[in-house]
């Protein structure tokens, strides 16, 4: 899950859209990616 979280964090910082759901290994990985993305958003104050 750490890789998915890191991927979400970096996606936000690089203004990348989320990947397709089929690229994840399940709902837990999707949730980790979103958590990383949202935490980066909060951290950047956007």
Buried (B, 14 or more C-beta within 10 A) or exposed (E): EEEBBBBBBEBBEEEEEBBEEEEBEEEEBBBBBBBBBEBBBEEEEE
